[in-house]
Amino acid sequence: MERESRKRALSCLAPLYLALPNPAQSRISARNRYGRPLNMSRLLKHEEISRNKAWAGT
């Protein structure tokens, strides 16, 4: 019984937890759909390239 109410409380808190920018959550969201961690250096390189393209106006 107590576990059910705890589960319900957790399910209510889940959206709030997902909205928080805490490090554990960002580490979780830095994984792709298949659960593998994304290659962060590749991601940052792509972000830098797209920023340079936006700055160059292309």
Backbone as a printed PyTorch tensor [residue, N CA C, xyz], in Angstrom:
tensor([[[  0.8390,  -1.2070,   0.0000],
         [  0.0000,   0.0000,   0.0000],
         [  0.8700,   1.2510,   0.0000]],

        [[  1.8350,   1.2550,   0.9250],
         [  2.7050,   2.4230,   1.0040],
         [  3.5280,   2.5780,  -0.2740]],

        [[  3.9180,   1.4240,  -0.8300],
         [  4.7340,   1.4760,  -2.0340],
         [  3.9370,   2.0280,  -3.2080]],

        [[  2.6380,   1.7170,  -3.2480],
         [  1.7890,   2.2420,  -4.3160],
         [  1.7090,   3.7670,  -4.2500]],

        [[  1.5140,   4.3040,  -3.0450],
         [  1.4180,   5.7550,  -2.9230],
         [  2.7560,   6.4050,  -3.2510]],

        [[  3.8470,   5.7330,  -2.8690],
         [  5.1620,   6.2780,  -3.1930],
         [  5.3730,   6.2860,  -4.7020]],

        [[  4.9170,   5.2120,  -5.3620],
         [  5.0400,   5.1370,  -6.8140],
         [  4.2240,   6.2430,  -7.4710]],

        [[  3.0180,   6.4970,  -6.9170],
         [  2.1700,   7.5470,  -7.4730],
         [  2.8300,   8.9140,  -7.2890]],

        [[  3.4280,   9.1280,  -6.1260],
         [  4.1030,  10.3990,  -5.8780],
         [  5.2840,  10.5690,  -6.8290]],

        [[  6.0170,   9.4790,  -7.0600],
         [  7.1470,   9.5600,  -7.9810],
         [  6.6820,   9.8500,  -9.3980]],

        [[  5.5610,   9.2470,  -9.7960],
         [  5.0610,   9.4940, -11.1440],
         [  4.5760,  10.9360, -11.2790]],

        [[  4.1130,  11.5290, -10.1860],
         [  3.7340,  12.9430, -10.2250],
         [  4.9630,  13.8390, -10.3060]],

        [[  6.0320,  13.4180,  -9.6320],
         [  7.2360,  14.2430,  -9.5940],
         [  8.1140,  14.0770, -10.8280]],

        [[  7.8630,  13.0320, -11.6150],
         [  8.7350,  12.7640, -12.7530],
         [  8.8450,  13.9450, -13.7260]],

        [[  7.7260,  14.6010, -14.1240],
         [  7.8740,  15.7320, -15.0440],
         [  8.6960,  16.8690, -14.4540]],

        [[  8.5160,  17.1250, -13.1580],
         [  9.3180,  18.1620, -12.5130],
         [ 10.7920,  17.7890, -12.5290]],

        [[ 11.0570,  16.5000, -12.2430],
         [ 12.4420,  16.0430, -12.2360],
         [ 13.0530,  16.1640, -13.6250]],

        [[ 12.2520,  15.8730, -14.6430],
         [ 12.7650,  15.9660, -16.0040],
         [ 13.0030,  17.4160, -16.4030]],

        [[ 12.2390,  18.3350, -15.8000],
         [ 12.4010,  19.7410, -16.1470],
         [ 13.6180,  20.3580, -15.4720]],

        [[ 14.0900,  19.7300, -14.3930],
         [ 15.2220,  20.3040, -13.6780],
         [ 16.5240,  20.0810, -14.4480]],

        [[ 17.3970,  21.0810, -14.4890],
         [ 18.6700,  20.9170, -15.1970],
         [ 19.7690,  20.3750, -14.2990]],

        [[ 19.4890,  19.3010, -13.5540],
         [ 20.5170,  18.7900, -12.6550],
         [ 21.4910,  17.9030, -13.4230]],

        [[ 22.7130,  17.7500, -12.9300],
         [ 23.7610,  17.0700, -13.7030],
         [ 23.4230,  15.6290, -14.0370]],

        [[ 22.7920,  14.9200, -13.0960],
         [ 22.4560,  13.5250, -13.3720],
         [ 21.4810,  13.4360, -14.5350]],

        [[ 20.4960,  14.3330, -14.5440],
         [ 19.5070,  14.2860, -15.6120],
         [ 20.1320,  14.6630, -16.9470]],

        [[ 21.0280,  15.6570, -16.9550],
         [ 21.6550,  16.0200, -18.2170],
         [ 22.5650,  14.8990, -18.6950]],

        [[ 23.1650,  14.1610, -17.7350],
         [ 23.9790,  13.0230, -18.1390],
         [ 23.1040,  11.9420, -18.7610]],

        [[ 21.8800,  11.7950, -18.2200],
         [ 20.9530,  10.8140, -18.7910],
         [ 20.5040,  11.2700, -20.1770]],

        [[ 20.2000,  12.5520, -20.3280],
         [ 19.6890,  13.0340, -21.6030],
         [ 20.7860,  13.1510, -22.6470]],

        [[ 22.0450,  13.0160, -22.2330],
         [ 23.1450,  13.0060, -23.1930],
         [ 23.3250,  11.6330, -23.8160]],

        [[ 22.3150,  10.7620, -23.6350],
         [ 22.3360,   9.4520, -24.2870],
         [ 21.3230,   9.4740, -25.4210]],

        [[ 21.6270,   8.7360, -26.4610],
         [ 20.7030,   8.7180, -27.5840],
         [ 19.5850,   7.7230, -27.3250]],

        [[ 18.7460,   7.4990, -28.3260],
         [ 17.5700,   6.6510, -28.1460],
         [ 17.9270,   5.2420, -27.7050]],

        [[ 19.0890,   4.7630, -28.0980],
         [ 19.4230,   3.3660, -27.8460],
         [ 20.1170,   3.1850, -26.5080]],

        [[ 20.2440,   4.2520, -25.7130],
         [ 20.8110,   4.1330, -24.3870],
         [ 22.3160,   4.2400, -24.3630]],

        [[ 22.9410,   4.3690, -25.5300],
         [ 24.3890,   4.5520, -25.5380],
         [ 24.6960,   6.0280, -25.3040]],

        [[ 25.7510,   6.3350, -24.5590],
         [ 26.1240,   7.7410, -24.3950],
         [ 26.5320,   8.3350, -25.7370]],

        [[ 26.1020,   9.5420, -25.9810],
         [ 26.5100,  10.2060, -27.2060],
         [ 27.9880,  10.5640, -27.1330]],

        [[ 28.6040,  10.5940, -28.2820],
         [ 29.9810,  11.0620, -28.3530],
         [ 29.9580,  12.5810, -28.1700]],

        [[ 30.3010,  13.0410, -26.9800],
         [ 30.1210,  14.4550, -26.6570],
         [ 31.0530,  15.3380, -27.4730]],

        [[ 32.2680,  14.8510, -27.7500],
         [ 33.1870,  15.6770, -28.5310],
         [ 32.6420,  15.8790, -29.9400]],

        [[ 32.0520,  14.8120, -30.5000],
         [ 31.4670,  14.9390, -31.8320],
         [ 30.2850,  15.8940, -31.7960]],

        [[ 29.4950,  15.8060, -30.7100],
         [ 28.3400,  16.6770, -30.5700],
         [ 28.7810,  18.1450, -30.4760]],

        [[ 29.8170,  18.4000, -29.6670],
         [ 30.3060,  19.7630, -29.5070],
         [ 30.9040,  20.2780, -30.8060]],

        [[ 31.6010,  19.3980, -31.5380],
         [ 32.1850,  19.8120, -32.8050],
         [ 31.0880,  20.2160, -33.7760]],

        [[ 30.0150,  19.4250, -33.8220],
         [ 28.8980,  19.7270, -34.7120],
         [ 28.2410,  21.0480, -34.3160]],

        [[ 28.1210,  21.2670, -33.0060],
         [ 27.5210,  22.5150, -32.5240],
         [ 28.3820,  23.7090, -32.9290]],

        [[ 29.7100,  23.5400, -32.8090],
         [ 30.6200,  24.6130, -33.1800],
         [ 30.5360,  24.9030, -34.6740]],

        [[ 30.4540,  23.8470, -35.4840],
         [ 30.3510,  24.0230, -36.9290],
         [ 29.0660,  24.7520, -37.2850]],

        [[ 27.9540,  24.3470, -36.6650],
         [ 26.6780,  24.9880, -36.9850],
         [ 26.6840,  26.4420, -36.5200]],

        [[ 27.3580,  26.7320, -35.3940],
         [ 27.4490,  28.1150, -34.9290],
         [ 28.2690,  28.9460, -35.9150]],

        [[ 29.3560,  28.3550, -36.4260],
         [ 30.1750,  29.0760, -37.3990],
         [ 29.4060,  29.3150, -38.6880]],

        [[ 28.6130,  28.3380, -39.1100],
         [ 27.7990,  28.5180, -40.3110],
         [ 26.7750,  29.6210, -40.1010]],

        [[ 26.1560,  29.6370, -38.9250],
         [ 25.1580,  30.6650, -38.6390],
         [ 25.8170,  32.0420, -38.6130]],

        [[ 27.0470,  32.1110, -38.0980],
         [ 27.7550,  33.3810, -38.0340],
         [ 28.1500,  33.8410, -39.4360]],

        [[ 28.5090,  32.8680, -40.2970],
         [ 28.8960,  33.2110, -41.6610],
         [ 27.6830,  33.5250, -42.5260]],

        [[ 26.5040,  33.1710, -42.0570],
         [ 25.2960,  33.4840, -42.7910],
         [ 25.0300,  32.5470, -43.9430]],

        [[ 25.5320,  31.3240, -43.8690],
         [ 25.2890,  30.3700, -44.9600],
         [ 24.1530,  29.4480, -44.5780]]])
